[in-house]
Amino acid sequence: MIEVKCTGAETVSISKLKPLQGKLKKLSDANYHKLKREILETGFSEPISVWNDQGTYRILNGHQRLATLRK
């Protein structure tokens, strides 16, 4: 279980989040494992920032954290 240590204005299912930047950044295997370990050990201390674009939730900050959660 991942501890969430922050709150945001709204809670949205991760299935509704859409990347804003496309695939500009790649997460190497080493960085994926490092981020996964960090999330499991310390939880989330900052929410994934999104823009509600008329019902489409576009990710502004947190693309790599979301990719790690989905993997």
PDB file of N, CA, C, O and CB in Angstrom:
ATOM      1  N   MET A   1       0.844  -1.177   0.000  1.00  0.00           N
ATOM      2  CA  MET A   1       0.000   0.000   0.000  1.00  0.00           C
ATOM      3  C   MET A   1       0.888   1.238   0.000  1.00  0.00           C
ATOM      4  O   MET A   1       1.922   1.270   0.667  1.00  0.00           O
ATOM      5  CB  MET A   1      -0.959  -0.001   1.218  1.00  0.00           C
ATOM      6  N   ILE A   2       0.484   2.241  -0.739  1.00  0.00           N
ATOM      7  CA  ILE A   2       1.239   3.481  -0.847  1.00  0.00           C
ATOM      8  C   ILE A   2       0.580   4.541   0.017  1.00  0.00           C
ATOM      9  O   ILE A   2      -0.609   4.825  -0.120  1.00  0.00           O
ATOM     10  CB  ILE A   2       1.333   3.952  -2.318  1.00  0.00           C
ATOM     11  N   GLU A   3       1.372   5.119   0.910  1.00  0.00           N
ATOM     12  CA  GLU A   3       0.850   6.154   1.789  1.00  0.00           C
ATOM     13  C   GLU A   3       0.799   7.495   1.041  1.00  0.00           C
ATOM     14  O   GLU A   3       1.759   7.891   0.380  1.00  0.00           O
ATOM     15  CB  GLU A   3       1.720   6.271   3.070  1.00  0.00           C
ATOM     16  N   VAL A   4      -0.330   8.170   1.161  1.00  0.00           N
ATOM     17  CA  VAL A   4      -0.484   9.492   0.565  1.00  0.00           C
ATOM     18  C   VAL A   4      -0.406  10.507   1.691  1.00  0.00           C
ATOM     19  O   VAL A   4      -1.244  10.513   2.593  1.00  0.00           O
ATOM     20  CB  VAL A   4      -1.833   9.620  -0.231  1.00  0.00           C
ATOM     21  N   LYS A   5       0.614  11.374   1.635  1.00  0.00           N
ATOM     22  CA  LYS A   5       0.878  12.334   2.698  1.00  0.00           C
ATOM     23  C   LYS A   5       0.517  13.757   2.296  1.00  0.00           C
ATOM     24  O   LYS A   5       0.980  14.714   2.916  1.00  0.00           O
ATOM     25  CB  LYS A   5       2.330  12.272   3.098  1.00  0.00           C
ATOM     26  N   CYS A   6      -0.293  13.898   1.279  1.00  0.00           N
ATOM     27  CA  CYS A   6      -0.645  15.223   0.793  1.00  0.00           C
ATOM     28  C   CYS A   6      -2.115  15.222   0.374  1.00  0.00           C
ATOM     29  O   CYS A   6      -2.732  14.169   0.209  1.00  0.00           O
ATOM     30  CB  CYS A   6       0.273  15.647  -0.391  1.00  0.00           C
ATOM     31  N   THR A   7      -2.641  16.395   0.210  1.00  0.00           N
ATOM     32  CA  THR A   7      -4.010  16.514  -0.285  1.00  0.00           C
ATOM     33  C   THR A   7      -4.028  17.522  -1.424  1.00  0.00           C
ATOM     34  O   THR A   7      -3.171  18.401  -1.516  1.00  0.00           O
ATOM     35  CB  THR A   7      -4.989  16.939   0.853  1.00  0.00           C
ATOM     36  N   GLY A   8      -4.984  17.380  -2.252  1.00  0.00           N
ATOM     37  CA  GLY A   8      -5.178  18.316  -3.357  1.00  0.00           C
ATOM     38  C   GLY A   8      -6.586  18.848  -3.312  1.00  0.00           C
ATOM     39  O   GLY A   8      -7.355  18.525  -2.407  1.00  0.00           O
ATOM     40  N   ALA A   9      -6.919  19.652  -4.272  1.00  0.00           N
ATOM     41  CA  ALA A   9      -8.246  20.245  -4.331  1.00  0.00           C
ATOM     42  C   ALA A   9      -9.298  19.206  -4.705  1.00  0.00           C
ATOM     43  O   ALA A   9     -10.475  19.360  -4.380  1.00  0.00           O
ATOM     44  CB  ALA A   9      -8.267  21.396  -5.329  1.00  0.00           C
ATOM     45  N   GLU A  10      -8.870  18.155  -5.384  1.00  0.00           N
ATOM     46  CA  GLU A  10      -9.811  17.161  -5.904  1.00  0.00           C
ATOM     47  C   GLU A  10      -9.092  15.824  -6.010  1.00  0.00           C
ATOM     48  O   GLU A  10      -7.872  15.783  -6.165  1.00  0.00           O
ATOM     49  CB  GLU A  10     -10.390  17.595  -7.293  1.00  0.00           C
ATOM     50  N   THR A  11      -9.839  14.738  -5.928  1.00  0.00           N
ATOM     51  CA  THR A  11      -9.290  13.409  -6.126  1.00  0.00           C
ATOM     52  C   THR A  11      -9.864  12.844  -7.422  1.00  0.00           C
ATOM     53  O   THR A  11     -11.074  12.876  -7.647  1.00  0.00           O
ATOM     54  CB  THR A  11      -9.608  12.478  -4.913  1.00  0.00           C
ATOM     55  N   VAL A  12      -8.971  12.325  -8.274  1.00  0.00           N
ATOM     56  CA  VAL A  12      -9.368  11.810  -9.584  1.00  0.00           C
ATOM     57  C   VAL A  12      -8.711  10.450  -9.772  1.00  0.00           C
ATOM     58  O   VAL A  12      -7.553  10.264  -9.398  1.00  0.00           O
ATOM     59  CB  VAL A  12      -8.967  12.797 -10.738  1.00  0.00           C
ATOM     60  N   SER A  13      -9.426   9.516 -10.338  1.00  0.00           N
ATOM     61  CA  SER A  13      -8.876   8.201 -10.645  1.00  0.00           C
ATOM     62  C   SER A  13      -7.707   8.346 -11.619  1.00  0.00           C
ATOM     63  O   SER A  13      -7.766   9.153 -12.546  1.00  0.00           O
ATOM     64  CB  SER A  13      -9.968   7.273 -11.235  1.00  0.00           C
ATOM     65  N   ILE A  14      -6.633   7.556 -11.408  1.00  0.00           N
ATOM     66  CA  ILE A  14      -5.491   7.655 -12.322  1.00  0.00           C
ATOM     67  C   ILE A  14      -5.860   7.269 -13.750  1.00  0.00           C
ATOM     68  O   ILE A  14      -5.171   7.661 -14.692  1.00  0.00           O
ATOM     69  CB  ILE A  14      -4.354   6.773 -11.834  1.00  0.00           C
ATOM     70  N   SER A  15      -6.934   6.511 -13.922  1.00  0.00           N
ATOM     71  CA  SER A  15      -7.342   6.145 -15.280  1.00  0.00           C
ATOM     72  C   SER A  15      -7.841   7.345 -16.080  1.00  0.00           C
ATOM     73  O   SER A  15      -7.916   7.280 -17.307  1.00  0.00           O
ATOM     74  CB  SER A  15      -8.423   5.084 -15.229  1.00  0.00           C
ATOM     75  N   LYS A  16      -8.182   8.431 -15.403  1.00  0.00           N
ATOM     76  CA  LYS A  16      -8.674   9.637 -16.082  1.00  0.00           C
ATOM     77  C   LYS A  16      -7.564  10.629 -16.424  1.00  0.00           C
ATOM     78  O   LYS A  16      -7.814  11.623 -17.106  1.00  0.00           O
ATOM     79  CB  LYS A  16      -9.705  10.322 -15.219  1.00  0.00           C
ATOM     80  N   LEU A  17      -6.333  10.370 -15.955  1.00  0.00           N
ATOM     81  CA  LEU A  17      -5.237  11.308 -16.176  1.00  0.00           C
ATOM     82  C   LEU A  17      -4.609  11.104 -17.550  1.00  0.00           C
ATOM     83  O   LEU A  17      -4.306   9.981 -17.954  1.00  0.00           O
ATOM     84  CB  LEU A  17      -4.177  11.153 -15.085  1.00  0.00           C
ATOM     85  N   LYS A  18      -4.424  12.209 -18.252  1.00  0.00           N
ATOM     86  CA  LYS A  18      -3.839  12.187 -19.596  1.00  0.00           C
ATOM     87  C   LYS A  18      -2.557  13.009 -19.595  1.00  0.00           C
ATOM     88  O   LYS A  18      -2.537  14.111 -19.047  1.00  0.00           O
ATOM     89  CB  LYS A  18      -4.843  12.736 -20.657  1.00  0.00           C
ATOM     90  N   PRO A  19      -1.480  12.492 -20.200  1.00  0.00           N
ATOM     91  CA  PRO A  19      -0.228  13.248 -20.227  1.00  0.00           C
ATOM     92  C   PRO A  19      -0.358  14.508 -21.077  1.00  0.00           C
ATOM     93  O   PRO A  19      -0.950  14.482 -22.156  1.00  0.00           O
ATOM     94  CB  PRO A  19       0.907  12.375 -20.758  1.00  0.00           C
ATOM     95  N   LEU A  20       0.196  15.601 -20.584  1.00  0.00           N
ATOM     96  CA  LEU A  20       0.195  16.851 -21.336  1.00  0.00           C
ATOM     97  C   LEU A  20       1.428  16.929 -22.215  1.00  0.00           C
ATOM     98  O   LEU A  20       1.357  17.448 -23.329  1.00  0.00           O
ATOM     99  CB  LEU A  20       0.134  18.059 -20.389  1.00  0.00           C
ATOM    100  N   GLN A  21       2.561  16.424 -21.737  1.00  0.00           N
ATOM    101  CA  GLN A  21       3.827  16.568 -22.451  1.00  0.00           C
ATOM    102  C   GLN A  21       4.076  15.467 -23.474  1.00  0.00           C
ATOM    103  O   GLN A  21       5.106  15.484 -24.149  1.00  0.00           O
ATOM    104  CB  GLN A  21       4.955  16.595 -21.470  1.00  0.00           C
ATOM    105  N   GLY A  22       3.179  14.532 -23.602  1.00  0.00           N
ATOM    106  CA  GLY A  22       3.421  13.427 -24.520  1.00  0.00           C
ATOM    107  C   GLY A  22       4.520  12.540 -23.991  1.00  0.00           C
ATOM    108  O   GLY A  22       4.545  12.237 -22.798  1.00  0.00           O
ATOM    109  N   LYS A  23       5.429  12.115 -24.846  1.00  0.00           N
ATOM    110  CA  LYS A  23       6.521  11.230 -24.428  1.00  0.00           C
ATOM    111  C   LYS A  23       7.860  11.954 -24.537  1.00  0.00           C
ATOM    112  O   LYS A  23       8.818  11.427 -25.102  1.00  0.00           O
ATOM    113  CB  LYS A  23       6.538   9.940 -25.283  1.00  0.00           C
ATOM    114  N   LEU A  24       7.913  13.172 -23.988  1.00  0.00           N
ATOM    115  CA  LEU A  24       9.145  13.956 -24.054  1.00  0.00           C
ATOM    116  C   LEU A  24      10.243  13.376 -23.179  1.00  0.00           C
ATOM    117  O   LEU A  24      11.424  13.510 -23.499  1.00  0.00           O
ATOM    118  CB  LEU A  24       8.874  15.385 -23.646  1.00  0.00           C
ATOM    119  N   LYS A  25       9.868  12.735 -22.081  1.00  0.00           N
ATOM    120  CA  LYS A  25      10.855  12.185 -21.160  1.00  0.00           C
ATOM    121  C   LYS A  25      10.722  10.668 -21.123  1.00  0.00           C
ATOM    122  O   LYS A  25       9.620  10.124 -21.186  1.00  0.00           O
ATOM    123  CB  LYS A  25      10.683  12.785 -19.742  1.00  0.00           C
ATOM    124  N   LYS A  26      11.859   9.998 -21.020  1.00  0.00           N
ATOM    125  CA  LYS A  26      11.861   8.548 -20.827  1.00  0.00           C
ATOM    126  C   LYS A  26      12.392   8.263 -19.439  1.00  0.00           C
ATOM    127  O   LYS A  26      13.289   8.953 -18.953  1.00  0.00           O
ATOM    128  CB  LYS A  26      12.716   7.820 -21.917  1.00  0.00           C
ATOM    129  N   LEU A  27      11.845   7.260 -18.811  1.00  0.00           N
ATOM    130  CA  LEU A  27      12.273   6.840 -17.488  1.00  0.00           C
ATOM    131  C   LEU A  27      13.111   5.575 -17.651  1.00  0.00           C
ATOM    132  O   LEU A  27      12.596   4.522 -18.029  1.00  0.00           O
ATOM    133  CB  LEU A  27      11.048   6.599 -16.538  1.00  0.00           C
ATOM    134  N   SER A  28      14.399   5.687 -17.363  1.00  0.00           N
ATOM    135  CA  SER A  28      15.279   4.524 -17.488  1.00  0.00           C
ATOM    136  C   SER A  28      14.872   3.473 -16.455  1.00  0.00           C
ATOM    137  O   SER A  28      14.187   3.781 -15.480  1.00  0.00           O
ATOM    138  CB  SER A  28      16.775   4.931 -17.303  1.00  0.00           C
ATOM    139  N   ASP A  29      15.298   2.239 -16.678  1.00  0.00           N
ATOM    140  CA  ASP A  29      14.992   1.169 -15.727  1.00  0.00           C
ATOM    141  C   ASP A  29      15.559   1.485 -14.344  1.00  0.00           C
ATOM    142  O   ASP A  29      14.903   1.248 -13.330  1.00  0.00           O
ATOM    143  CB  ASP A  29      15.549  -0.172 -16.232  1.00  0.00           C
ATOM    144  N   ALA A  30      16.774   2.017 -14.308  1.00  0.00           N
ATOM    145  CA  ALA A  30      17.402   2.341 -13.022  1.00  0.00           C
ATOM    146  C   ALA A  30      16.596   3.417 -12.295  1.00  0.00           C
ATOM    147  O   ALA A  30      16.361   3.306 -11.092  1.00  0.00           O
ATOM    148  CB  ALA A  30      18.864   2.813 -13.231  1.00  0.00           C
ATOM    149  N   ASN A  31      16.171   4.460 -13.018  1.00  0.00           N
ATOM    150  CA  ASN A  31      15.394   5.527 -12.389  1.00  0.00           C
ATOM    151  C   ASN A  31      13.993   5.052 -12.002  1.00  0.00           C
ATOM    152  O   ASN A  31      13.441   5.499 -10.997  1.00  0.00           O
ATOM    153  CB  ASN A  31      15.294   6.730 -13.326  1.00  0.00           C
ATOM    154  N   TYR A  32      13.412   4.138 -12.803  1.00  0.00           N
ATOM    155  CA  TYR A  32      12.119   3.552 -12.450  1.00  0.00           C
ATOM    156  C   TYR A  32      12.222   2.832 -11.103  1.00  0.00           C
ATOM    157  O   TYR A  32      11.389   3.037 -10.220  1.00  0.00           O
ATOM    158  CB  TYR A  32      11.640   2.573 -13.556  1.00  0.00           C
ATOM    159  N   HIS A  33      13.242   1.993 -10.952  1.00  0.00           N
ATOM    160  CA  HIS A  33      13.395   1.233  -9.705  1.00  0.00           C
ATOM    161  C   HIS A  33      13.664   2.164  -8.520  1.00  0.00           C
ATOM    162  O   HIS A  33      13.157   1.935  -7.422  1.00  0.00           O
ATOM    163  CB  HIS A  33      14.537   0.207  -9.839  1.00  0.00           C
ATOM    164  N   LYS A  34      14.451   3.201  -8.740  1.00  0.00           N
ATOM    165  CA  LYS A  34      14.734   4.171  -7.685  1.00  0.00           C
ATOM    166  C   LYS A  34      13.455   4.899  -7.265  1.00  0.00           C
ATOM    167  O   LYS A  34      13.184   5.043  -6.073  1.00  0.00           O
ATOM    168  CB  LYS A  34      15.795   5.184  -8.156  1.00  0.00           C
ATOM    169  N   LEU A  35      12.667   5.358  -8.250  1.00  0.00           N
ATOM    170  CA  LEU A  35      11.421   6.061  -7.953  1.00  0.00           C
ATOM    171  C   LEU A  35      10.402   5.135  -7.302  1.00  0.00           C
ATOM    172  O   LEU A  35       9.707   5.537  -6.369  1.00  0.00           O
ATOM    173  CB  LEU A  35      10.837   6.663  -9.226  1.00  0.00           C
ATOM    174  N   LYS A  36      10.308   3.903  -7.785  1.00  0.00           N
ATOM    175  CA  LYS A  36       9.386   2.933  -7.191  1.00  0.00           C
ATOM    176  C   LYS A  36       9.726   2.691  -5.729  1.00  0.00           C
ATOM    177  O   LYS A  36       8.843   2.688  -4.871  1.00  0.00           O
ATOM    178  CB  LYS A  36       9.420   1.610  -7.967  1.00  0.00           C
ATOM    179  N   ARG A  37      11.003   2.490  -5.450  1.00  0.00           N
ATOM    180  CA  ARG A  37      11.454   2.267  -4.071  1.00  0.00           C
ATOM    181  C   ARG A  37      11.125   3.488  -3.200  1.00  0.00           C
ATOM    182  O   ARG A  37      10.652   3.348  -2.072  1.00  0.00           O
ATOM    183  CB  ARG A  37      12.982   1.974  -4.037  1.00  0.00           C
ATOM    184  N   GLU A  38      11.376   4.664  -3.731  1.00  0.00           N
ATOM    185  CA  GLU A  38      11.094   5.894  -2.978  1.00  0.00           C
ATOM    186  C   GLU A  38       9.602   6.030  -2.669  1.00  0.00           C
ATOM    187  O   GLU A  38       9.228   6.381  -1.550  1.00  0.00           O
ATOM    188  CB  GLU A  38      11.578   7.122  -3.764  1.00  0.00           C
ATOM    189  N   ILE A  39       8.754   5.754  -3.656  1.00  0.00           N
ATOM    190  CA  ILE A  39       7.301   5.845  -3.451  1.00  0.00           C
ATOM    191  C   ILE A  39       6.848   4.823  -2.403  1.00  0.00           C
ATOM    192  O   ILE A  39       6.049   5.147  -1.525  1.00  0.00           O
ATOM    193  CB  ILE A  39       6.542   5.618  -4.790  1.00  0.00           C
ATOM    194  N   LEU A  40       7.355   3.597  -2.495  1.00  0.00           N
ATOM    195  CA  LEU A  40       6.959   2.569  -1.535  1.00  0.00           C
ATOM    196  C   LEU A  40       7.453   2.872  -0.121  1.00  0.00           C
ATOM    197  O   LEU A  40       6.759   2.590   0.856  1.00  0.00           O
ATOM    198  CB  LEU A  40       7.485   1.218  -1.981  1.00  0.00           C
ATOM    199  N   GLU A  41       8.654   3.448  -0.013  1.00  0.00           N
ATOM    200  CA  GLU A  41       9.219   3.740   1.306  1.00  0.00           C
ATOM    201  C   GLU A  41       8.652   5.002   1.944  1.00  0.00           C
ATOM    202  O   GLU A  41       8.409   5.035   3.150  1.00  0.00           O
ATOM    203  CB  GLU A  41      10.707   3.870   1.198  1.00  0.00           C
ATOM    204  N   THR A  42       8.444   6.035   1.140  1.00  0.00           N
ATOM    205  CA  THR A  42       8.050   7.323   1.716  1.00  0.00           C
ATOM    206  C   THR A  42       6.642   7.774   1.338  1.00  0.00           C
ATOM    207  O   THR A  42       6.119   8.721   1.925  1.00  0.00           O
ATOM    208  CB  THR A  42       9.022   8.370   1.295  1.00  0.00           C
ATOM    209  N   GLY A  43       6.027   7.110   0.369  1.00  0.00           N
ATOM    210  CA  GLY A  43       4.688   7.503  -0.066  1.00  0.00           C
ATOM    211  C   GLY A  43       4.724   8.729  -0.954  1.00  0.00           C
ATOM    212  O   GLY A  43       5.769   9.103  -1.486  1.00  0.00           O
ATOM    213  N   PHE A  44       3.568   9.344  -1.105  1.00  0.00           N
ATOM    214  CA  PHE A  44       3.443  10.558  -1.906  1.00  0.00           C
ATOM    215  C   PHE A  44       3.437  11.753  -0.976  1.00  0.00           C
ATOM    216  O   PHE A  44       2.590  11.846  -0.088  1.00  0.00           O
ATOM    217  CB  PHE A  44       2.160  10.530  -2.781  1.00  0.00           C
ATOM    218  N   SER A  45       4.365  12.662  -1.168  1.00  0.00           N
ATOM    219  CA  SER A  45       4.385  13.886  -0.364  1.00  0.00           C
ATOM    220  C   SER A  45       3.936  15.092  -1.184  1.00  0.00           C
ATOM    221  O   SER A  45       3.766  16.188  -0.650  1.00  0.00           O
ATOM    222  CB  SER A  45       5.789  14.130   0.202  1.00  0.00           C
ATOM    223  N   GLU A  46       3.747  14.882  -2.474  1.00  0.00           N
ATOM    224  CA  GLU A  46       3.271  15.944  -3.358  1.00  0.00           C
ATOM    225  C   GLU A  46       2.259  15.330  -4.324  1.00  0.00           C
ATOM    226  O   GLU A  46       2.523  14.277  -4.904  1.00  0.00           O
ATOM    227  CB  GLU A  46       4.461  16.626  -4.134  1.00  0.00           C
ATOM    228  N   PRO A  47       1.107  15.975  -4.504  1.00  0.00           N
ATOM    229  CA  PRO A  47       0.118  15.408  -5.431  1.00  0.00           C
ATOM    230  C   PRO A  47       0.570  15.528  -6.879  1.00  0.00           C
ATOM    231  O   PRO A  47       1.429  16.350  -7.199  1.00  0.00           O
ATOM    232  CB  PRO A  47      -1.232  16.099  -5.255  1.00  0.00           C
ATOM    233  N   ILE A  48      -0.002  14.719  -7.743  1.00  0.00           N
ATOM    234  CA  ILE A  48       0.193  14.888  -9.182  1.00  0.00           C
ATOM    235  C   ILE A  48      -0.642  16.096  -9.576  1.00  0.00           C
ATOM    236  O   ILE A  48      -1.849  16.133  -9.333  1.00  0.00           O
ATOM    237  CB  ILE A  48      -0.220  13.586 -10.006  1.00  0.00           C
ATOM    238  N   SER A  49       0.003  17.079 -10.181  1.00  0.00           N
ATOM    239  CA  SER A  49      -0.692  18.318 -10.550  1.00  0.00           C
ATOM    240  C   SER A  49      -1.364  18.144 -11.905  1.00  0.00           C
ATOM    241  O   SER A  49      -0.740  17.706 -12.872  1.00  0.00           O
ATOM    242  CB  SER A  49       0.293  19.519 -10.582  1.00  0.00           C
ATOM    243  N   VAL A  50      -2.636  18.492 -11.960  1.00  0.00           N
ATOM    244  CA  VAL A  50      -3.386  18.351 -13.221  1.00  0.00           C
ATOM    245  C   VAL A  50      -4.149  19.631 -13.535  1.00  0.00           C
ATOM    246  O   VAL A  50      -4.408  20.465 -12.667  1.00  0.00           O
ATOM    247  CB  VAL A  50      -4.365  17.155 -13.147  1.00  0.00           C
ATOM    248  N   TRP A  51      -4.493  19.748 -14.799  1.00  0.00           N
ATOM    249  CA  TRP A  51      -5.312  20.846 -15.304  1.00  0.00           C
ATOM    250  C   TRP A  51      -6.611  20.212 -15.781  1.00  0.00           C
ATOM    251  O   TRP A  51      -6.592  19.319 -16.628  1.00  0.00           O
ATOM    252  CB  TRP A  51      -4.581  21.659 -16.467  1.00  0.00           C
ATOM    253  N   ASN A  52      -7.726  20.661 -15.250  1.00  0.00           N
ATOM    254  CA  ASN A  52      -9.037  20.173 -15.682  1.00  0.00           C
ATOM    255  C   ASN A  52      -9.417  20.943 -16.940  1.00  0.00           C
ATOM    256  O   ASN A  52      -9.929  22.060 -16.867  1.00  0.00           O
ATOM    257  CB  ASN A  52     -10.127  20.345 -14.551  1.00  0.00           C
ATOM    258  N   ASP A  53      -9.164  20.342 -18.077  1.00  0.00           N
ATOM    259  CA  ASP A  53      -9.428  20.935 -19.386  1.00  0.00           C
ATOM    260  C   ASP A  53     -10.792  20.464 -19.869  1.00  0.00           C
ATOM    261  O   ASP A  53     -10.891  19.558 -20.696  1.00  0.00           O
ATOM    262  CB  ASP A  53      -8.315  20.560 -20.412  1.00  0.00           C
ATOM    263  N   GLN A  54     -11.838  21.086 -19.348  1.00  0.00           N
ATOM    264  CA  GLN A  54     -13.218  20.759 -19.711  1.00  0.00           C
ATOM    265  C   GLN A  54     -13.510  19.273 -19.527  1.00  0.00           C
ATOM    266  O   GLN A  54     -14.105  18.632 -20.393  1.00  0.00           O
ATOM    267  CB  GLN A  54     -13.495  21.168 -21.157  1.00  0.00           C
ATOM    268  N   GLY A  55     -13.075  18.726 -18.368  1.00  0.00           N
ATOM    269  CA  GLY A  55     -13.349  17.334 -18.042  1.00  0.00           C
ATOM    270  C   GLY A  55     -12.250  16.366 -18.415  1.00  0.00           C
ATOM    271  O   GLY A  55     -12.319  15.191 -18.054  1.00  0.00           O
ATOM    272  N   THR A  56     -11.225  16.831 -19.136  1.00  0.00           N
ATOM    273  CA  THR A  56     -10.054  16.014 -19.422  1.00  0.00           C
ATOM    274  C   THR A  56      -8.959  16.456 -18.465  1.00  0.00           C
ATOM    275  O   THR A  56      -8.568  17.624 -18.463  1.00  0.00           O
ATOM    276  CB  THR A  56      -9.599  16.147 -20.925  1.00  0.00           C
ATOM    277  N   TYR A  57      -8.464  15.535 -17.656  1.00  0.00           N
ATOM    278  CA  TYR A  57      -7.477  15.852 -16.635  1.00  0.00           C
ATOM    279  C   TYR A  57      -6.075  15.661 -17.200  1.00  0.00           C
ATOM    280  O   TYR A  57      -5.588  14.535 -17.307  1.00  0.00           O
ATOM    281  CB  TYR A  57      -7.684  14.977 -15.379  1.00  0.00           C
ATOM    282  N   ARG A  58      -5.433  16.767 -17.560  1.00  0.00           N
ATOM    283  CA  ARG A  58      -4.111  16.745 -18.186  1.00  0.00           C
ATOM    284  C   ARG A  58      -3.026  16.944 -17.117  1.00  0.00           C
ATOM    285  O   ARG A  58      -3.087  17.881 -16.321  1.00  0.00           O
ATOM    286  CB  ARG A  58      -4.006  17.843 -19.286  1.00  0.00           C
ATOM    287  N   ILE A  59      -2.044  16.055 -17.117  1.00  0.00           N
ATOM    288  CA  ILE A  59      -0.985  16.086 -16.106  1.00  0.00           C
ATOM    289  C   ILE A  59      -0.018  17.230 -16.395  1.00  0.00           C
ATOM    290  O   ILE A  59       0.535  17.334 -17.490  1.00  0.00           O
ATOM    291  CB  ILE A  59      -0.227  14.735 -16.063  1.00  0.00           C
ATOM    292  N   LEU A  60       0.173  18.084 -15.394  1.00  0.00           N
ATOM    293  CA  LEU A  60       1.151  19.164 -15.489  1.00  0.00           C
ATOM    294  C   LEU A  60       2.464  18.768 -14.817  1.00  0.00           C
ATOM    295  O   LEU A  60       3.541  19.126 -15.294  1.00  0.00           O
ATOM    296  CB  LEU A  60       0.595  20.448 -14.854  1.00  0.00           C
ATOM    297  N   ASN A  61       2.377  18.034 -13.716  1.00  0.00           N
ATOM    298  CA  ASN A  61       3.552  17.629 -12.953  1.00  0.00           C
ATOM    299  C   ASN A  61       3.275  16.262 -12.349  1.00  0.00           C
ATOM    300  O   ASN A  61       2.269  16.075 -11.664  1.00  0.00           O
ATOM    301  CB  ASN A  61       3.903  18.676 -11.844  1.00  0.00           C
ATOM    302  N   GLY A  62       4.165  15.302 -12.600  1.00  0.00           N
ATOM    303  CA  GLY A  62       4.005  13.975 -12.018  1.00  0.00           C
ATOM    304  C   GLY A  62       3.955  12.862 -13.051  1.00  0.00           C
ATOM    305  O   GLY A  62       3.546  11.746 -12.732  1.00  0.00           O
ATOM    306  N   HIS A  63       4.367  13.148 -14.293  1.00  0.00           N
ATOM    307  CA  HIS A  63       4.325  12.140 -15.349  1.00  0.00           C
ATOM    308  C   HIS A  63       5.083  10.873 -14.968  1.00  0.00           C
ATOM    309  O   HIS A  63       4.591   9.765 -15.185  1.00  0.00           O
ATOM    310  CB  HIS A  63       4.894  12.708 -16.630  1.00  0.00           C
ATOM    311  N   GLN A  64       6.286  11.033 -14.397  1.00  0.00           N
ATOM    312  CA  GLN A  64       7.105   9.860 -14.071  1.00  0.00           C
ATOM    313  C   GLN A  64       6.535   9.079 -12.889  1.00  0.00           C
ATOM    314  O   GLN A  64       6.593   7.850 -12.871  1.00  0.00           O
ATOM    315  CB  GLN A  64       8.540  10.287 -13.763  1.00  0.00           C
ATOM    316  N   ARG A  65       5.980   9.796 -11.892  1.00  0.00           N
ATOM    317  CA  ARG A  65       5.352   9.102 -10.771  1.00  0.00           C
ATOM    318  C   ARG A  65       4.152   8.295 -11.253  1.00  0.00           C
ATOM    319  O   ARG A  65       3.954   7.160 -10.819  1.00  0.00           O
ATOM    320  CB  ARG A  65       4.920  10.104  -9.683  1.00  0.00           C
ATOM    321  N   LEU A  66       3.357   8.867 -12.142  1.00  0.00           N
ATOM    322  CA  LEU A  66       2.206   8.145 -12.673  1.00  0.00           C
ATOM    323  C   LEU A  66       2.640   6.944 -13.508  1.00  0.00           C
ATOM    324  O   LEU A  66       2.056   5.866 -13.399  1.00  0.00           O
ATOM    325  CB  LEU A  66       1.337   9.079 -13.513  1.00  0.00           C
ATOM    326  N   ALA A  67       3.664   7.128 -14.341  1.00  0.00           N
ATOM    327  CA  ALA A  67       4.173   6.005 -15.139  1.00  0.00           C
ATOM    328  C   ALA A  67       4.664   4.878 -14.247  1.00  0.00           C
ATOM    329  O   ALA A  67       4.466   3.704 -14.558  1.00  0.00           O
ATOM    330  CB  ALA A  67       5.303   6.469 -16.061  1.00  0.00           C
ATOM    331  N   THR A  68       5.305   5.232 -13.137  1.00  0.00           N
ATOM    332  CA  THR A  68       5.788   4.229 -12.197  1.00  0.00           C
ATOM    333  C   THR A  68       4.632   3.506 -11.531  1.00  0.00           C
ATOM    334  O   THR A  68       4.677   2.287 -11.364  1.00  0.00           O
ATOM    335  CB  THR A  68       6.681   4.871 -11.143  1.00  0.00           C
ATOM    336  N   LEU A  69       3.592   4.245 -11.146  1.00  0.00           N
ATOM    337  CA  LEU A  69       2.417   3.612 -10.544  1.00  0.00           C
ATOM    338  C   LEU A  69       1.732   2.663 -11.511  1.00  0.00           C
ATOM    339  O   LEU A  69       1.306   1.575 -11.124  1.00  0.00           O
ATOM    340  CB  LEU A  69       1.432   4.667 -10.076  1.00  0.00           C
ATOM    341  N   ARG A  70       1.624   3.071 -12.762  1.00  0.00           N
ATOM    342  CA  ARG A  70       0.945   2.240 -13.758  1.00  0.00           C
ATOM    343  C   ARG A  70       1.732   0.979 -14.068  1.00  0.00           C
ATOM    344  O   ARG A  70       1.142  -0.071 -14.325  1.00  0.00           O
ATOM    345  CB  ARG A  70       0.715   3.028 -15.035  1.00  0.00           C
ATOM    346  N   LYS A  71       3.057   1.068 -14.048  1.00  0.00           N
ATOM    347  CA  LYS A  71       3.915  -0.085 -14.355  1.00  0.00           C
ATOM    348  C   LYS A  71       3.865  -1.094 -13.219  1.00  0.00           C
ATOM    349  O   LYS A  71       4.520  -2.134 -13.288  1.00  0.00           O
ATOM    350  CB  LYS A  71       5.372   0.364 -14.605  1.00  0.00           C
TER     351      LYS A  71
END
